[in-house]
């Protein structure tokens, strides 16, 4: 099963974090856990690609096998 990552800006720290979303999963949780284990509620600023990205999320994603 492939996992896609949604880059969402956390309303807690203003940084874009990589949130793994399995294929077919629905956005219905109260909190989502990013790759770096940073948690954030679903009322995030969106998936805009601009802004600083979490360096730990980038490191974790690049070391995972596809």
N, C-alpha and C positions, 0 to 999 in steps of 0.2 A: 504494500500500500504506500502510495506516495504522500508526502506531507508538503503542503504549501505554507508559505510564511506570509503573514499580513503585517506590514509595518504600520503600527499605530502609535500615535503620540500619546504618551501617558499624561493624564491630567495631573499626576502627582509630581513628576519631575520635568515635564516639557520635552522629553527625549523620545525619539522614535525607537520602539522596541519591536523585536520580531516575535510575533505570536503565532505559534504553529497551529494550523487548522487542518485536520484530517479531511480527506475528500468526503463529501456528503454530510459533514457535521454542520450543525445549525448554531447560530449565535443566540444562545438562550441562557447563558450563565450570568450570575451576579458579578463574578470576577473572573478574569482570564489570566493565565500564567504565561509569561513570556519565556523565551529560551533561557534567559539568564535568571529565571525564577522571580523576576519582578512581577508583581500582580497589579492589575488595574481593572477598574469597573468598565462596563461596556459603553459608558458615555464618554468615549474618547474623541479627540478632535478629528479623527478620520485617517485615511490611508494616504494622505498627501506625501509625496516622495521628498519634499523639501524639509530641511532642518537637520539637526544633529542626530546621528544614529548611535545607539548603544554599542560601544566597542566590544563588550562582552558577548552580546548577541551575535555580532558580526563574526567574532572569533569562533563561537560555538557552531554557527551554521556552516562556516567554511571548513570546519574539521569533520563534519558529518558526512558519511558516505551517501551517495545518491541512489 
